């Protein structure tokens, strides 16, 4: 009976080892951020200020050159990826990684909710044509780099560096950076193409 008990314990232990806690953590944070962002957007009472800010943004964006907007967008996104990457190189990286994921997804959810609740059908059209396509790729890149950096931080904390593939880690983070560049390009391209169709008054 003792042998069977040990066997069952080892079997269950292996099952738990196969669970990817990093993916569970990232997706839990994303779901929480989406819910909170949507609730905050619906409950927001600053509709007039939001309209003014959006009109100002659209006016300034329409007058800016394409490559200037692309570089600005790219730098903004890469800053957060760089922070996640550095955090993945630290044993204390879990907190900043999860906070950044939460902050970025919260912003996307909040803006989407505000656009829909303020402008209804026109807001939904703006999200589908301009806002969302590039963001989908960006969210995928955020998930990829966050999961790998959480694993890296865990490996350092548990002193399992020998089992962690640093070369693969660097390649995957480089791949995420390329995805972010593509997402920024899609964002600005769609903004320039479809922006004349919208007039949020």
C-alpha positions in Angstrom: 0.0 0.0 0.0 2.8 2.4 0.8 4.4 1.7 -2.6 1.1 2.4 -4.3 0.7 5.6 -2.3 4.1 6.8 -3.3 3.4 5.9 -7.0 0.2 7.9 -6.9 1.8 10.9 -5.3 4.6 10.9 -7.9 2.0 10.6 -10.6 0.0 13.5 -9.3 3.2 15.5 -8.8 4.1 15.1 -12.5 0.6 16.2 -13.5 1.0 19.4 -11.5 4.4 19.9 -13.0 2.8 19.8 -16.5 0.5 22.7 -15.6 1.7 25.9 -17.2 1.2 28.3 -14.3 2.7 31.2 -16.3 0.0 31.0 -19.0 -2.7 30.7 -16.3 -1.4 33.8 -14.6 -1.2 35.9 -17.7 -4.6 35.0 -19.0 -6.1 35.5 -15.5 -4.6 39.0 -15.4 -5.9 39.7 -18.9 -9.5 38.6 -18.1 -9.4 40.7 -14.9 -8.1 43.7 -16.8 -10.8 43.4 -19.5 -13.6 43.2 -17.0 -12.4 46.1 -14.9 -11.7 48.2 -18.0 -15.2 47.6 -19.4 -16.9 48.4 -16.1 -14.9 51.6 -15.7 -15.8 52.6 -19.2 -19.5 52.1 -18.7 -19.5 53.9 -15.3 -17.3 56.8 -16.6 -18.9 60.2 -16.2 -16.3 62.2 -18.2 -18.0 61.8 -21.6 -17.4 65.5 -22.6 -13.7 65.4 -21.7 -13.3 62.1 -23.6 -14.9 63.6 -26.7 -12.6 66.6 -26.5 -9.5 64.4 -26.0 -10.5 62.1 -28.9 -11.2 65.0 -31.2 -7.8 66.6 -30.3 -6.1 63.2 -30.9 -7.7 62.7 -34.3 -6.9 66.3 -35.4 -3.2 66.0 -34.4 -2.9 62.5 -35.8 -4.3 63.5 -39.2 -1.6 66.2 -39.6 1.4 64.1 -38.5 3.6 62.3 -41.0 3.2 58.5 -41.2 6.8 57.6 -40.2 6.8 60.0 -37.3 3.6 58.4 -35.9 5.1 54.9 -36.5 8.3 55.7 -34.7 6.5 57.2 -31.8 4.1 54.3 -31.5 6.9 51.8 -31.8 9.0 53.4 -29.1 6.0 53.6 -26.7 5.3 49.9 -27.1 8.9 48.7 -27.0 9.4 50.5 -23.7 6.9 48.2 -22.0 8.4 45.2 -23.7 11.9 46.2 -22.5 10.6 46.5 -18.9 9.1 43.0 -19.1 12.3 41.6 -20.6 14.4 43.2 -17.9 12.0 41.9 -15.2 12.3 38.4 -16.7 16.0 38.6 -15.9 15.3 39.2 -12.2 14.0 36.9 -9.4 11.6 39.7 -8.5 10.2 40.0 -12.0 6.7 38.6 -11.5 5.1 41.7 -10.0 6.2 44.2 -12.7 5.4 41.8 -15.5 1.8 41.1 -14.2 1.3 44.9 -13.5 2.4 45.8 -17.1 0.1 43.2 -18.6 -2.7 44.4 -16.5 -2.1 48.1 -17.3 -1.8 47.6 -21.1 -4.9 45.3 -21.4 -6.9 47.6 -19.0 -6.1 50.6 -21.3 -7.3 48.7 -24.4 -10.5 47.5 -22.7 -11.2 50.9 -21.2 -10.8 52.8 -24.5 -12.9 50.2 -26.4 -15.6 50.5 -23.8 -15.5 54.3 -23.9 -15.7 54.4 -27.7 -18.7 52.1 -27.8 -20.6 53.6 -24.9 -20.0 57.2 -26.1 -20.4 56.8 -29.9 -22.3 53.5 -30.2 -22.2 52.2 -33.7 -19.6 54.7 -34.9 -17.4 53.8 -32.0 -17.8 50.1 -32.8 -16.9 50.7 -36.4 -13.8 52.7 -35.3 -12.7 49.8 -33.1 -13.2 47.2 -35.8 -11.5 49.2 -38.6 -8.8 51.0 -36.8 -8.3 50.2 -33.2 -8.5 46.5 -32.8 -6.6 44.8 -35.8 -3.2 45.9 -34.7 -4.0 45.5 -31.0 -4.8 41.8 -31.5 -1.2 41.2 -32.7 0.1 43.4 -29.9 -1.8 41.4 -27.2 -0.4 38.1 -28.7 3.1 39.6 -28.4 2.5 40.7 -24.9 1.2 37.2 -23.9 4.2 35.5 -25.5 6.9 37.7 -24.0 5.2 37.8 -20.6 4.9 34.0 -20.3 8.5 33.5 -21.3 9.7 36.2 -18.9 7.7 34.8 -16.0 9.3 31.4 -16.7 12.7 33.0 -16.8 12.1 34.7 -13.5 10.9 31.5 -11.9 14.0 29.7 -13.2 16.3 32.2 -11.7 14.4 32.2 -8.4 14.5 28.4 -8.2 18.2 28.3 -9.3 17.3 26.2 -12.4 19.4 28.3 -14.8 20.9 25.2 -16.4 17.5 24.0 -17.5 16.5 27.3 -19.0 17.4 27.9 -22.6 18.8 31.5 -22.7 19.3 31.5 -26.5 15.7 30.4 -27.1 14.6 33.0 -24.6 16.4 35.8 -26.5 15.0 34.6 -29.9 11.4 34.5 -28.6 11.7 38.0 -27.2 13.2 39.2 -30.5 10.2 37.6 -32.3 7.8 39.5 -29.9 9.6 42.7 -30.8 9.0 42.0 -34.5 5.4 41.3 -33.9 5.1 44.6 -32.0 6.7 46.5 -34.9 4.2 44.9 -37.3 1.3 45.7 -34.9 2.4 49.4 -34.7 2.6 49.5 -38.5 -0.9 48.1 -38.9 -2.2 50.6 -36.3 -0.8 53.7 -38.1 -1.6 52.4 -41.6 -5.3 51.8 -40.7 -5.4 55.1 -38.9 -4.3 57.0 -41.9 -6.5 55.0 -44.3 -9.8 55.0 -42.4 -9.5 58.1 -40.2 -11.1 60.4 -42.8 -14.3 58.3 -42.6 -14.8 59.3 -38.9 -15.8 62.6 -37.3 -16.5 62.2 -33.6 -18.4 65.3 -32.7 
